[in-house]
Amino acid sequence: MNVTLACDTDGLTIWFPVPDECVSSCAIEGFPQCRLLFRDADVLRGFQFCSDLKNVCPYELAKLAAANQGSQVNAHLETTFDPSCDMGYIHFDKRGPASVQRSIDCGTVILDVGNDGAIIGIEVFSPTRILPILVETHHRKT
């Protein structure tokens, strides 16, 4: 899935697929430095690492953010989509499922946290409804 990375001096916002002015943010219990970004309360538009990238952001994403500080860059994140159960996954890191230490249920999404404390991916329930770009990306691949 093509995304836009907004690389700030102290954070990183991943936009699905491009920045959106009309969003609300949702705090994540146990991760005050991260937020889910929604439009109209039910369409997932992005994910924000607000600060302290080295502790919660996967290394490659944090490195990309540091190299592009103060700008926006286009990037590609690997995704999967299973139409039989309307489930999707956005990979922030290339680690496999065995590296997930714990998962955080945020209602319509589940965040997977790696052994090092970094958020390595997002499992999306009903992406046909809350993240259509993920479904569209899958259909272009097949």
ROKEKOL-308292 format. One line per 4 residues: number of its first residue (from 1); their letters; for each residue y, z, x of N, C-alpha, C. Coordinates in Angstrom, 2 decimals. Each point is the difference from the previous one (the first is absolute). Layout:
BEGIN
NUM> A> Y:Z:X:Y:Z:X:Y:Z:X; ...
! end
This chain:
BEGIN
1> MNVT> -1.16:0.00:0.85:1.16:0.00:-0.85:1.23:0.00:0.90; 0.93:-0.88:-0.30:1.24:-0.04:0.76:0.94:1.07:-0.52; 0.59:0.73:0.92:0.90:1.10:-0.33:1.26:-0.12:0.86; 1.00:0.77:-0.36:1.20:0.11:0.82:0.08:1.43:0.51
5> LACD> 0.20:0.15:1.29:0.15:1.31:0.62:1.48:0.23:0.27; 0.56:1.05:-0.58:1.37:0.41:0.29:-0.10:1.12:1.02; 0.39:-0.31:1.22:-0.18:0.91:1.14:1.29:0.76:0.28; 0.05:1.25:-0.43:1.17:0.84:0.22:-0.18:0.80:1.28
9> TDGL> 1.06:0.66:0.42:-0.08:0.79:1.23:-0.96:1.17:-0.12; -0.19:0.51:-1.21:-0.87:1.16:-0.16:-1.07:-0.20:-1.06; -0.27:-1.24:-0.39:-1.01:-0.22:-1.02:-0.39:-1.46:-0.12; -0.87:-0.25:-0.95:-0.51:-1.35:-0.25:-0.29:-0.12:-1.48
13> TIWF> 0.51:-1.07:-0.61:-0.33:-0.29:-1.39:-0.78:-1.29:-0.04; -1.14:0.03:-0.66:-0.83:-1.19:-0.19:0.23:-0.47:-1.42; 0.58:-1.18:-0.16:0.30:-0.55:-1.31:-1.07:-1.01:-0.40; -0.48:0.11:-1.23:-1.00:-0.91:-0.55:0.68:-0.94:-0.98
17> PVPD> 0.33:-1.20:0.29:0.01:-0.66:1.30:1.38:0.03:0.65; 1.08:0.20:-0.79:1.35:-0.03:0.56:0.78:1.22:-0.50; 1.10:0.36:0.69:0.80:1.16:-0.43:0.46:-0.13:-1.44; 0.09:1.13:-0.66:0.38:0.06:-1.41:1.02:1.11:-0.16
21> ECVS> 1.13:-0.32:-0.57:1.07:0.99:-0.18:-0.28:0.98:-1.14; -0.73:-0.43:-1.00:-0.20:0.81:-1.21:-1.32:0.75:0.05; -0.09:0.98:0.85:-1.25:0.75:0.12:0.25:1.49:-0.14; -1.04:0.71:-0.37:0.02:1.45:0.03:-1.08:0.43:0.98
25> SCAI> 0.18:1.15:0.59:-0.98:0.46:0.97:-0.78:1.18:-0.54; -1.21:0.11:0.49:-0.91:1.05:-0.44:-0.51:0.73:1.23; 0.25:1.29:0.05:-0.47:0.81:1.13:-1.52:0.09:0.00; -0.55:0.22:1.17:-1.45:0.12:0.15:-0.30:1.42:0.43
29> EGFP> -0.77:0.70:-0.81:-0.32:1.39:0.29:-0.68:0.13:1.36; 0.53:0.85:0.84:-0.56:0.22:1.32:0.56:-0.94:1.06; 0.76:-1.01:-0.42:0.61:-0.96:0.93:1.47:-0.20:-0.39; 0.85:1.00:0.26:1.40:-0.11:-0.40:0.73:-1.14:0.71
33> QCRL> -0.55:-0.48:1.11:0.64:-1.07:0.75:-0.41:-1.39:-0.47; -0.75:-0.08:-1.10:-0.44:-1.29:-0.55:0.30:-0.06:-1.50; 0.27:-1.23:-0.47:0.30:-0.18:-1.42:-0.57:-1.32:-0.48; -0.44:-0.01:-1.27:-0.38:-1.23:-0.68:1.24:-0.51:-0.72
37> LFRD> 0.21:-1.31:0.00:1.17:-0.59:-0.63:-0.45:-0.83:-1.20; 0.55:0.30:-1.15:-0.38:-0.67:-1.25:1.20:-0.67:-0.65; -0.27:-1.04:-0.73:1.01:-0.62:-0.86:-0.47:0.20:-1.44; 0.91:0.38:-0.86:-0.32:0.24:-1.41:-1.13:1.02:-0.15
41> ADVL> -0.12:0.91:0.91:-0.95:1.12:-0.03:-1.47:-0.39:0.06; -0.32:-1.29:-0.05:-1.42:-0.33:0.02:-0.36:-1.23:0.84; 0.96:-0.57:0.71:-0.29:-1.12:0.88:0.26:0.45:1.44; -1.03:0.05:0.80:0.11:0.44:1.39:0.74:-1.06:0.81
45> RGFQ> 1.12:0.37:0.61:0.81:-0.94:0.76:-0.02:0.26:1.49; -0.40:1.22:0.41:0.01:0.26:1.43:-0.50:1.38:0.35; -0.02:0.23:1.30:-0.41:1.29:0.56:0.97:0.32:1.11; 0.42:1.26:0.07:1.01:0.39:0.97:-0.49:1.14:0.87
49> FCSD> 0.07:-0.22:1.31:-0.17:1.05:0.99:1.42:0.43:0.33; 0.44:1.15:-0.54:1.40:0.41:0.10:0.40:0.51:1.38; -0.92:0.59:0.72:0.32:0.54:1.32:-1.28:0.31:0.75; 0.17:0.36:1.25:-1.13:0.47:0.81:-1.16:-0.99:0.01
53> LKNV> 0.31:-1.26:0.32:-1.01:-1.05:-0.04:-1.23:0.32:0.84; 0.20:0.63:1.15:-1.13:0.21:0.90:-1.09:0.89:-0.60; 0.33:0.79:-1.01:-0.99:0.90:-0.58:-0.69:-0.52:-1.26; 0.65:-0.92:-0.73:-0.59:-0.44:-1.27:-0.21:-1.51:-0.10
57> CPYE> 0.65:-0.75:0.85:-0.09:-1.46:-0.04:-1.01:-0.48:1.04; -0.89:-0.91:-0.37:-0.94:-0.53:0.99:0.74:-0.59:1.20; -0.61:0.11:1.17:0.63:-0.35:1.27:0.61:-1.41:0.00; -0.75:-1.01:-0.42:0.50:-1.38:0.05:1.22:-0.21:-0.89
61> LAKL> 0.00:0.60:-1.18:1.17:-0.11:-0.88:1.20:0.73:0.61; -0.22:1.19:0.55:1.09:0.75:0.63:0.57:-0.77:1.19; -0.88:-0.64:0.76:0.43:-0.80:1.16:0.86:-1.20:-0.46; -0.44:-0.65:-1.06:0.75:-1.13:-0.56:1.37:0.46:-0.51
65> AAAN> 0.04:1.15:-0.66:1.26:0.56:-0.51:0.95:0.32:1.15; -0.51:0.58:1.07:0.84:0.35:1.15:0.56:-1.25:0.67; -0.81:-1.05:0.09:0.44:-1.24:0.65:1.03:-0.75:-0.82; 0.06:0.27:-1.30:0.91:-0.73:-0.89:0.99:0.92:-0.70
69> QGSQ> 0.32:1.10:0.65:0.90:0.99:-0.57:1.30:-0.63:-0.50; 0.39:0.36:-1.22:1.25:-0.49:-0.56:-0.10:-1.37:-0.64; -1.20:-0.54:-0.13:-0.13:-1.33:-0.61:-1.18:-0.05:-0.97; -0.11:-1.13:-0.66:-1.13:-0.24:-0.89:-0.84:-1.12:0.60
73> VNAH> -1.32:0.17:-0.05:-0.91:-1.02:0.51:-1.09:-0.25:-1.03; -0.50:-1.21:0.00:-1.14:-0.34:-0.85:-1.27:0.36:0.73; -0.99:0.45:-0.74:-1.28:0.38:0.60:-1.10:-0.32:-1.00; -1.22:0.07:0.48:-1.15:-0.22:-0.86:-0.89:1.24:0.07
77> LETT> -0.37:0.54:-1.15:-0.94:1.11:-0.07:-1.28:-0.51:-0.65; -1.13:0.39:0.55:-1.28:-0.37:-0.59:-0.17:0.73:-1.32; -0.55:-0.70:-0.97:-0.26:0.59:-1.31:-1.38:-0.43:-0.49; -0.52:0.77:-0.91:-1.21:-0.40:-0.71:0.26:0.19:-1.49
81> FDPS> -0.73:-0.75:-0.82:0.13:0.11:-1.44:-1.35:-0.30:-0.62; -0.42:0.88:-0.90:-1.25:-0.19:-0.72:0.34:-0.20:-1.48; -0.04:-1.28:-0.47:0.37:-0.25:-1.39:-0.96:0.61:-1.02; -1.24:0.28:0.42:-0.97:0.54:-0.96:0.38:1.41:-0.46
85> CDMG> 0.75:0.73:0.82:0.42:1.34:-0.40:1.51:0.20:0.10; 0.72:-1.10:0.29:1.46:0.04:0.13:0.45:1.08:0.98; -0.54:-0.08:1.22:0.36:0.94:1.06:0.45:-0.79:1.23; 0.99:0.51:0.68:0.49:-0.64:1.22:0.22:1.01:1.10
89> YIHF> 0.15:-0.52:1.22:0.23:0.87:1.15:0.98:-0.69:0.94; 0.97:0.76:0.48:0.96:-0.48:1.00:-0.28:0.75:1.29; -0.32:-0.73:1.05:-0.31:0.59:1.30:1.27:0.11:0.84; 0.40:1.22:0.34:1.10:0.20:0.93:-0.52:-0.03:1.43
93> DKRG> -1.28:0.20:0.16:-0.65:0.05:1.30:-1.35:-0.70:-0.12; -0.53:-0.46:1.09:-1.26:-0.75:-0.03:-1.23:0.89:0.13; 0.18:1.30:-0.02:-1.15:0.91:0.07:-0.88:-0.17:-1.22; -1.26:0.28:0.16:-0.94:-0.10:-1.11:-0.01:1.25:-0.85
97> PASV> -0.74:-0.04:-1.11:-0.05:1.14:-0.92:-0.55:1.28:0.64; -0.78:-0.12:1.05:-0.55:1.20:0.65:1.09:0.85:0.65; 1.17:-0.58:0.25:1.06:0.75:0.65:0.89:0.75:-0.98; -0.31:-0.07:-1.30:0.78:0.73:-1.00:-0.43:1.46:0.01
101> QRSI> 0.97:0.88:0.28:-0.29:1.43:0.02:0.13:0.59:-1.40; 1.04:-0.46:-0.74:0.19:0.50:-1.35:0.79:-1.03:-0.80; -0.04:0.17:-1.30:0.72:-0.89:-0.90:0.90:0.84:-0.89; 1.16:-0.57:-0.33:0.98:0.70:-0.83:0.17:-0.80:-1.28
105> DCGT> -0.31:0.60:-1.13:0.11:-0.66:-1.30:1.44:0.09:-0.47; 0.63:-1.16:-0.17:1.38:-0.07:-0.48:0.09:-0.64:-1.38; -1.06:0.10:-0.76:-0.01:-0.57:-1.35:-0.52:-1.42:0.00; 0.90:-0.98:0.12:-0.42:-1.40:-0.02:-0.43:-0.52:1.36
109> VILD> 0.20:0.80:1.03:-0.46:-0.38:1.35:-0.61:1.21:0.69; -0.83:-0.29:0.99:-0.55:1.04:0.87:0.36:-0.37:1.43; 0.58:0.96:0.71:0.33:-0.22:1.41:-1.14:0.50:0.86; -0.42:-0.81:0.95:-1.03:0.40:0.95:0.67:0.45:1.29
113> VGND> -0.38:1.18:0.46:0.56:0.59:1.20:-1.07:0.02:1.08; 0.35:-0.48:1.18:-0.95:-0.07:1.11:-0.17:1.33:0.69; -0.92:0.04:0.94:-0.29:1.21:0.77:1.21:0.52:0.77; 0.92:-0.90:0.34:1.20:0.40:0.75:1.17:0.37:-0.91
117> GAII> -0.20:-0.01:-1.32:1.06:0.36:-0.94:0.84:-1.17:-0.47; -0.24:-1.20:0.52:0.76:-1.18:-0.41:-0.54:-0.56:-1.31; 0.89:-0.50:-0.83:-0.41:-0.65:-1.24:-0.46:-1.40:0.36; -1.29:-0.27:-0.22:-0.57:-1.26:0.46:-0.19:-1.05:-1.09
121> GIEV> 0.20:0.39:-1.25:-0.13:-0.98:-1.08:0.25:0.59:-1.36; 0.15:-0.91:-0.96:0.25:0.38:-1.39:-1.01:-0.70:-0.89; -0.75:0.78:-0.77:-0.87:-0.56:-1.02:0.80:-0.08:-1.29; 0.02:-1.18:-0.61:0.84:-0.24:-1.17:-0.87:-0.21:-1.23
125> FSPT> 0.20:0.87:-1.00:-0.68:-0.15:-1.29:0.79:-1.00:-0.85; -0.68:-0.92:-0.63:0.62:-0.98:-0.91:1.13:-0.80:0.66; -0.28:-0.63:1.14:1.07:-0.79:0.62:0.47:-1.16:-0.86; -0.82:-0.47:-0.94:0.47:-1.05:-0.89:1.22:0.46:-0.79
129> RILP> 0.11:1.31:-0.19:1.13:0.56:-0.74:1.08:0.55:0.92; -0.38:0.76:1.04:1.03:0.69:0.79:0.36:-0.68:1.32; -0.81:-0.97:0.45:0.32:-0.70:1.25:-0.52:-1.44:-0.05; 0.59:-0.82:-0.87:-0.50:-1.36:-0.19:-0.02:-0.85:1.27
133> ILVE> 0.88:0.27:0.96:0.02:-0.78:1.24:-1.32:0.13:0.75; -0.65:1.15:-0.08:-1.30:0.18:0.65:-1.04:-0.93:-0.64; 0.01:-0.09:-1.30:-0.93:-0.87:-0.72:0.29:-1.47:0.31; 1.28:-0.37:0.01:0.39:-1.37:0.32:-0.42:-0.38:1.41
137> THHR> 0.14:0.92:0.94:-0.42:-0.24:1.38:-1.48:-0.28:0.05; -0.77:0.77:-0.72:-1.46:-0.18:-0.03:-0.36:-1.37:-0.57; 0.65:-0.40:-1.07:-0.31:-1.28:-0.62:0.35:-1.17:0.91; 1.02:0.15:0.83:0.37:-1.08:0.95:-1.05:-0.13:1.10
141> KT> -0.65:1.13:0.36:-1.04:-0.01:1.04:-1.27:-0.67:-0.47; -0.31:0.13:-1.28:-1.29:-0.52:-0.50:0.10:-1.42:-0.47
! end
